[in-house]
Amino acid sequence: MKCLLCGSDYLLTVTTELRNGPGEVLRCGACDLEMLNGKLVDYAQAYRDSHGPALGQRSTPAELFEAYRPHQEHRVALLKPLFTETTRVLEIGCSAGQFLDAIKPHVKEAVGVEPDPEAAAYARERSGCSVYGSLKELPKGTFGLLCYFQVVEHLTNPLEEIRAALPYLAPEGVLCIELPSLRDPLLTVYQNAAYRKFYYHEAHRWYFSPKSLRALCEQLGFAGDIYGVQDYTFLNHLHWVFTGRPQASCEEGLVAKWPAHPPQLPEVLDDFAVAVDQRYKTFLAQIGCTENITFVGKRP
């Protein structure tokens, strides 16, 4: 086995324990990419059956949309300076259409590609955007922004599959890739053993650091910047530290809401949680330890 990015065979075993049982993850000693070595999960079926807003349960497209639509604004804020009144956006792996719905008011057209027919149909109806089952149905060279949000880590071969989409991007178009980071604070700052086992799982075939994400984008012919993105709250991190397990749903982890409300302090604790969470996330970004990283760049 050789590294997808650099071709090196200098691969080190990172772990032999995955979230749901034994499995091996290897790290390339040359470029920092980590990769799953073993049986791959069928994304359309097995992943959807057990990964969603509620852990271990299959989620409907409506549940996916309602869980993740409130958390799209940081993506819009990051990309909004790049938009003009003529910008057309293409999102690969658009799921239930939550990002399409958020970005639609700011661009000329937002278009999605989603291989899951049920999710694609829901995204089309809910967002009012065009959503297709494959790239082949789209005109080439017409999109100003090509986005992958939490998708690349699932691809069989990210280099080949992203290259296949690049002809649909205009010559001066922007590539945006957001994915989980190996600089996740629960791995780096807290070094939480329970979270480490949870972090590595069968549905993620690739694990990126800022270094390996940049290497991927350079091989694709793009230069740009990498931004740290922290979605889960400081309360979620405290939950991991004190209990060694995830919260029951992503909603609990993504919203800075105090878990109990004494009658004497009805809203004060929520206000406190929001204020602390904002400062906490800013600090994590400053030290380069966030759960996600986002590349935004163009062809030189």
TISE-717088 format. One record per residue: residue in one letter; z, y, x of N, C-alpha, C in turn. Coordinates in steps of 0.2 Angstrom, whole numbers, plus 5000, padded with zeros to 4 digits. Layout:
<nodes>
aZYXZYXZYX;...
</nodes>
This chain:
<nodes>
m500049945004500050005000500050065004;k499650115003499650175006499750235002;c499950295005500050355001499450384998;l499450394991498850424988498650494991;l499150534993498950594995498650605002;c499050565007498850575014498550505017;g498650455014498350395016498850355021;s499450385022499950355027500150285024;d500350245029500650185027501350185029;y501650245031502350245033502750265027;l502950205023503250215017503950185017;l504450225015505150205015505350185008;t505750135007506050125001506650174999;v506550204993507050254991507550224987;t507350184982507850144978507550084975;t507950034973507749974970508049964963;e508250024961508550024954508250074950;l507950064944507750104940508150114933;r507950164929508350174923508550114919;n508050074918508050014914508049944917;g508249944924508249884927507949884935;p507849834938507649834945506949864945;g506749894951506149914952506149954959;e505549964962505549994968505150064968;v505450114971505150174973505050184980;l504450204982504350214990504250294991;r504450314997504350384999503850385005;c503350425005502950435010503250475016;g503350455022503650485027503250545030;a502650545028502150605031502150665026;c502050655019501950705015502450715009;d502950675009503550675004503450654997;l502750624996502650604989503050534988;e503350524982503650464981503250434975;m503250364975502850324971503150264968;l503050244962503250184959502850124962;n503150074964502850014967503049954962;g502549944958502749884953502349894947;k502549854941502149854935502149924932;l501549944929501550014926501650004919;v501950054916502050064909501450084905;d501350054899500850074895501050144891;y500750194894501050264891500950274884;a500450254881500250264874500750224869;q500950164872501350124867502150124870;a502250094875502950074878503350144879;y502950194882503350254883503550294877;r503050294872503150334866503750294862;d503750234863504250194859505050204861;s505150224868505750234870505950304873;h505450344874505550414877505450464873;g505850504871505750564867506450604866;p506450654861507050694861507650654860;a507650594857508250554856508150494860;l508550484865508450434870508450364867;g507950324869507950254867507650244860;q507350304857507050294850506350324850;r505950294846505250324845505250384841;s504950434844504950504840504250514837;t504250544831503650564828503350624831;p502750644830502450704833502850764830;a503050764824503450814821504050824824;e504450774826505050774830504950804837;l504450784840504250814847504150884846;f503750904841503650974841504251014839;e504650994835505251034833505751034839;a505750984843506250984849506051024854;y505351024856505151064862504751134860;r504551144854504251214853504751264855;p505351264854505751324855505851334863;h505651294867505751294874505051304878;q504551344875503951354878503851424881;e504351464879504251534881504251554888;h504551514892504551524900503851504902;r503551454899502851444901502351504900;v502451524894502051584891502151644896;a502851654897502951714902502651714909;l502651644911502451634918501651654918;l501351624913500551634913500251694910;k500651724906500351784902500051834906;p500351854912499951904916499251884918;l499051824917498451794919497951804914;f498151814908497751814902497351874901;t496751874898496351924895496151914888;e495851954885495651944878495051894877;t494851874883494251824883494451754886;t495151744888495351684891495351624886;r495051574888495151504885495551464889;v496051424885496551384889496451314887;l496451264891496351194890496951164893;e497351124888497951084890497751014890;i497850974895497750904896498450874894;g498450824889499050794887499450844883;c499250864878499550924874500050894869;s500150834869500650804864500650824857;a501150854854501150874847500950944846;g500650974852500451044851500851104852;q501451094855501951144856501751204860;f501451184866501251234870500651274867;l500151234864499651264861499851314856;d500351304852500551344847500851404850;a501251404855501551454858501051504862;i500551474865500051514868499551544864;k499351514858498851534854498751614853;p499351644851499251724850499051764856;h499051734862498951774868498251764871;v497851724868497251704871496651704866;k496051704869495551694864495551624860;e495651574864495651504861496051464865;a496451414862496851364865496651304863;v496451254868496151194866496551134869;g496651084866497051024869496650964869;v496850914874496650854875497250804874;e497250754869497850714869497550644867;p497650594871497450524869497750494864;d498350514862498750484856498450504850;p498150464846497750494840498250524835;e498850494834499350524829499650594832;a499750594838499950664841499450714840;a498850694842498250744842498150764835;a498150724830498050744823498650794821;y499250784823499750824821499650894825;a499550894831499450954835498850994832;r498350964830497751004827498051034821;e498350994816498551024810499151084811;r499651064815500151114816500051174819;s499651174825499451234829498851264826;g498451234823497751264821497251264826;c497451234832496951234838496551174838;s495951174841495551114842495851064847;v495951004845496250954849495750894849;y495650864855495150814856495450754859;g495150694858495350634861495250624868;s494650664871494450654878494050714880;l494050724886493650784889492950784887;k492650724886491950724886491650764880;e492150774875491950814869491850884870;l492050914876492050984878491551004882;p491351074882490851104886491151114893;k490851114898491051114905491051194907;g491451214912491451274915491651334911;t492051324905492151374900492851394900;f493351364903494051374902494351414908;g494651464907494951514912495651484914;l495951434911496551404913496651334911;l496751294916496851224914497551204916;c497951174911498651164911498751084910;y499251064915499651004914500351014914;f500650994908501451004908501750934907;q502050914912502450854912501950794910;v501350794914500850744913500650704919;v500650744925500350714931500750654933;e501450664932501850604935501750534931;h501350544925501150484922500450454924;l500050494927499350474928499350414933;t498850374932498750314936498550344943;n498050394943497850424950497750494949;p498250534950498250604949497650644952;l497450624958496850654962496250644958;e496050584956495450564953495450594946;e496050594942496050614935495950684934;i496350724939496250794939495650824941;r495350794946494650804948494150804943;a494250754938493750734933493850794928;a494350834928494450884923494250954926;l494150964932494051024935493351054934;p492851014932492151044930492251084924;y492751074920492851104914493151174915;l493351194921493751254922493151304925;a493151364923492751414926492851424933;p492351444937492351454944492951494946;e493151544943493751584944494351564940;g494351504937494951484933495551464937;v496051464933496751444936496951374934;l497251344939497551274938498351284937;c498651254932499351254932499551184931;i500051164935500351094935501151104935;e501451084929502151074929502351004929;l502850984933503050914934503850914936;p504150854935504850844938504850854945;s505450884948505450894955506050854958;l505850834964506350794968506950834970;r506850904969507350954971507850964965;d507850914960508250924954508950934956;p509350984953510050994956510450934955;l510350894950510850834949510750784955;l510150784958510050744964510250774970;t510150844971510250874977510850914978;v511050954973511650994973512250954972;y512250914966512750874964512750804967;q512150774969512150704972512450654967;n512250664961512550624956512250554956;a512650504957512350434958512050404951;a512450424946512250394939511550424937;y511550494939510850524937510350504941;r510450484947509950464952509650404949;k510050354946509750294943509350314937;f509550354933509250384927508550414928;y508550454934507950494936507350454937;y507450394941506850354942506750304937;h506150304934506050254928505350234928;e505250184924504550144924503950194922;a504050244918503550284915503350334920;h503750354925503450404930503250364936;r502550374937502250334943502350374949;w502450444949502450484955502950534954;y503250544960503850594961503650644966;f503650714964503450764969504050814971;s503950834977504350894980503850944980;p504151014981503651064982503151054987;k503351014993502851004998502250954996;s502450904992501950854990501550884984;l501850924980501450954975500951004978;r501151044983500651084986500051044990;a500250994993499750944996499250924991;l499550904985499050884979498550934978;c498850994977498351054974497951074980;e498151064986497651084991497051034992;q497250964991496750914991496250924985;l496450954980496050974974495651034975;g495851074980495451134982495751194979;f496351194978496751254975497251284980;a497351344980497951384983498251424979;g498951424979499351464974500051464976;d500451474971501251484972501551424968;i502151404970502551354966503151394964;y503351384958503951414954504451354952;g505051374953505551324950505751344943;v505751284939505951294932506551244930;q507051274927507651244925507651244918;d507551194914507651194907508351174904;y508651114907509251094905509851134907;t510351144903510851194904511451174909;f511851214911512451204915512851154911;l512951164905513351114901513051044901;n512451034902512150964903512350944909;h512350984915512550964921513250944922;l513650984918514350964918514550904914;h514150884909514150824906514050764910;w513450774914513350724919513850714924;v514150764927514650764932515250724929;f515450744923516150714920516050644917;t515450634914515350574911514950514914;g514450544918513950494922513450474917;r513350504912512750484907512450544904;p511850534901511550584898511850604891;q511650664888511850684882511350644877;a511550644870511250594866510550614864;s510450684865509750704863509550764868;c508950784868508750834873508950904870;e509050904863509250974860509950984863;e510350944863511050954866511050984873;g510550954877510450974884510151034885;l509651054881509251114882509551174879;v510051174875510351234871511051244874;a511151304877511751324879512251344873;k512551284871512951294865513651264866;w514151294866514851264867514951204863;p515251154865515251094861515851094856;a516251134856516751144851516951214850;h517151224844517251294841517951304838;p518451324843519051334840519051394835;p519451394829519451444824519551514827;q519951524832520051584835519451614839;l519051574841518451594845517751564842;p517651594837517051564833516351574837;e516251624840515551634843515651654850;v516251674852516351704859516151644864;l516251584863516151534868515351524869;d515051524863514251524863513951574867;d514251634866513951694870514151684878;f514751664879514951644886514451594889;a514351544885513851484888513151514889;v512951554885512251584886512251624892;a512751664893512751714899512751674905;v513251624906513351584912512651544913;d512351524908511751474909511251514912;q511151574910510651624913510751634920;r511351654922511451664929511451594933;y511651544930511551474933510851454935;k510451464930509751444931509351494936;t509551554936509251604941509551584948;f510151564949510351544955510051474958;l509951434953509651364955508851384958;a508551424954507851444956507851474963;q508351524964508451554971508551504977;i508851454976509051404981508551344981;g508051354977507451304976507651234974;c508151234969508451164967508351174959;t507851154956507751154949507451084947;e507451064941507251004938506550994938;n506151054937505451054937505151104942;i504551094944504151144948503451154945;t503251214946502551234943502151264948;f501551234949501051264953500551304949;v500451364951499951404948499451434953;g498851414953498351444958497651434957;k497251464961496451464960496151434966;r495551424966495151404972495051464976;p495151454983495151504988494451534988;
</nodes>
